[in-house]
Amino acid sequence: MNTRSLTLRSLLAAAIASLSFGAAAQSTLLNASYDVSRELYKDVNPAFGAAWKAKTGKDVTVNQSHGGSSKQAMSVAAGLEADVVTMNQSTDIDILVERGGLVAADWRDRYPHQATPYTTTSVFLVRKGNPKNIKDWADLARPGLGVIVPNPKTSGNGRYTWLAAWGSVKAQGGSDADAQAFVSKVFANVPVLDGGGRGATTTFTQRDVGDVLVTFENEAALIARELGADKFEVVYPSISIDASAPVAVVESVAAKRGTAAEARAYLDFLFSEDGQRIIAKHYFRPRSEKVLAEFADRFPPIKTFKVEELLGPWKEVHPKHFADGGLYDKTVVNR
């Protein structure tokens, strides 16, 4: 073998080694999340990347996929290779436990606060001056009012709205029959059911449909900030629902892609003080008491209830209300 051949082979081997090292040093993650969290994770992802680089010397890029929470869960169940899921309702992660063990059965125990780095609640966004004088849940049942909410069959945001309205009756001592009669009136005022929270926002703010948008606190704050306080204002009802947002590693995907360490670290970052501050900046209520105190002016006090405490275990509430033929179907079909 001549010298030139040896040199070429040496260069080729070095190039292959360099490419292999680059592949090992650079990782990518996919975060499958619900639609009104997209701005949050646009800020979280590079901050985590910088923290991971400082800790390990390696680069990691986090990509995002957003949509209605249940749609996202079903996409992951159908093969979307997300390394982590960051949903707005625990049942959307439980689906991934039940369908092939994509997520560990004890996912709630793997991070603090039952694997929920933040919480939020359902509030009302009304047009400036609140021309329809909307103050509480009871007002949403008034004849002729236009109420904009996403579809509870496809959106965690929509399910929380349904359950918040239902719970507002139960919290005052009402029966399930009373609650069903009330939500029937509320949903009779819904002119269109968008597939997710962001679609409902577009319907209300850009298409000018409806008198009130029921959405998460962070989404209402984002609208007021970006579209102008001269157009909209936020109304806090007397009671609302605790909408804690759960997270989990998709174990089977992370193992297959060799990203388990990065995926776990990504979710750990959400509970760190740096992660909690990013969360608070986006008007989600952080778990850290210290960070919450720093951003106290963003989070007015509001009385909330947890689904499990007022309505029963999620594993019973979800099918009772939202399975095919459940209370939602019966109420909306018969409205």
Secondary structure, 3 states (H helix, E strand, C coil): CCHHHHHHHHHHHHHHHHHHHHHHHEEEEEEEEEHHHHHHHHHHHHHHHHHHHHHHCCEEEEEEEEECHHHHHHHHHCCCCCCEEECCCHHHHHHHHHCCCCCCCCHHHHCHHHHCCEEECEEEEEECCCCCCCCCHHHHHCCCCCEEEECCCCCHHHHHHHHHHHHHHHCCCCCHHHHHHHHHHHHHCCCCEECCHHHHHHHHHCCCCCCEEEEEHHHHHHHHHHHCCCCEEEECCCCEECEEECEEECHHHHHHHCCHHHHHHHHHHHHCHHHHHHHHHCCCEECCHHHHHHCHHHCCCCCEECHHHHCCCHHHHHHHHHCCCCHHHHHHHCC
